[in-house]
Amino acid sequence: MSKAPENAQRHLVWLRADLRITDNTALSAACSDRHAQVACVYTITPAQWQQHDVAGVRVDFELRHLRELKTALAALNIPLLILKVPDFSALPAALRQLVSAHDITAVFANRQYEVNEIARDNAVTDALTHTGVAFNLFHDQCVLPPGSVLTGDGRFYSVFTPFKRNWLARIDTTGLSLLPAPRARAACFSEGDPVPASVKGFASHVDADVAAQWWPAGEKATLQRLQSFCRQTLARYDETRNFPAQDGSSRLSPYLAIGALSPRQCLNAAFNFRAKNGNSNGIEQWISEIGWRDFYKHVMVGWPRVCRHQPFRLETASIPWRHDEADFQRWCEGRTGFPIVDAAMRQLQQTGWMHNRLRMIVAMFLTKDLFIDWRWGEKFFMQHLIDGDLSANNGGWQWSASTGNDAAPYFRIFNPLLQSQKFDPEGDFIRTYVPELANVHDRSIHAPGGSLFSTYPAPMTDRSGVKERVLQHFREIKGFAD
């Protein structure tokens, strides 16, 4: 392998939510100069992670994935550096020092759209500009970048269905292309740093063997999971995705959250499968789910207040949510007396993940049945989810609480008993996570109660008045539109 020229450029790629080699816009741009020497850096900011409620199980997943990524990068002569500082405020000076120490000529990164991350990048831009080093930022997290899918009068969409129509039309017009993995570099300028086994204060609540089995790390494992989903499930995804006892969803959300996989790769896989096998409702449904992911990131840019614990529908800020610690704790621990809710919450505790249909059920139960502040649930999810992502998590919680983007908002109230009977009809999922009911094999498993099930708690709330209470609170909101 030839040596790089003595005057070769030195490029630094700052990895954030894009932990992959293939279809990585910033990495590809940094490697476009074939003579440039390239390194990557990953920043650890424990105090910031604490503020952002990052789950220990997600930190563990990222570190496991980084170890695999480091090996893959090393094969390309691209070292991985690790930079640890307390929080975002310390990053401008730390990165400037790193850039100076390695004679970096340009820094590359993919944009993040949360308000704190935007402020961080602005500060880093200022710090590097003073040293004469360019900070190149790229759109990469979405299929189409925020601001590129707008209404006829130039506004961000607040409702998903018209957004999706425009989103798909623009994709049809522009096409979809993936960036290949870069070629090996001629030389590198650093040994790289070891990836820590853990970060203090972020112990995973999920057993290590369970995490490794459920969530194998590395780009190879990620792409294998995508291919397996397309081959085995995609065509019938619309039929299987709502049944938690089945392996009917993609379980790709953790990989998307850390950027081990891009949404473009997912969409491309769907398009390729459709081209070979014909269209199906399953394919169309999964494409919609990818669209929802883009939509919530666009909403976050259009209405940044959702990053600041404010409702999308500002008029709902006056809702008198309950703040009952004891009731909330029972919900967190899966002791509500509603089996489908309890099984879902225990799945989260044991695996770091929850089936999407169950996320809606438990969120609706907390915000409608218990009428507890949706922000409490949003925070708890972020602290326990391996796929914690601010825009998707916030969007889902506000949808469930009827404070967010929904064309038919406040009168949507799930009945956990009916949801359980419909989506876990045989009780298989409930028995998996609620051992107190493991020997119940009839439909009473959906609403046990009574003395026959003494080891399982009685229902913590009477559902008879739920609907009227919710409707009354929302009807009292001045200016609230049905």
Buried (B, 14 or more C-beta within 10 A) or exposed (E): EEEBEEEBBBBBBBBBBBBBBBBBBBBBBBBEBEBBBBBBBBBBBBBBBBEBBBBBBBBBBBBBBBBBBBEBBBEBBBBBBBBBBBBBBBBBEBBBEBBEEBEBBBBBBBBBBBBBBBEBBEBBBEBBEEEEBEBBBBBBBBBBBBEBBBEEEEEBBBEBEBBBEBBBEEBEEEEBEEBEBBEEBBEBBBEBBEBBEEBEEBEBBBEEEBBBEBBBBBBEBBBEBBEBBBEEBBBBBBBBBBBBBBEBBBBBBBBBBBBBBBBBBBBBBBBEBBEEEEEBEBBEBBBBBBBBBBBBBBBBBBBBEBBEEBBBBEBBEEBEBEEBEEBBEBBBEBBBBBBBBBBBBBBBBBBBBBBBBBBBBBBBBBBBBBBBBBBBBBBBBBBBBBBBBBBBBBBBBBBBBBBBBBEEBBEBBBBBBEBBBBBBEEBEBBBBBBEBBEEBEEEBBBBBBEEEBEEBBEBBBEBEEBBEEBEEBBEEBEEBEE
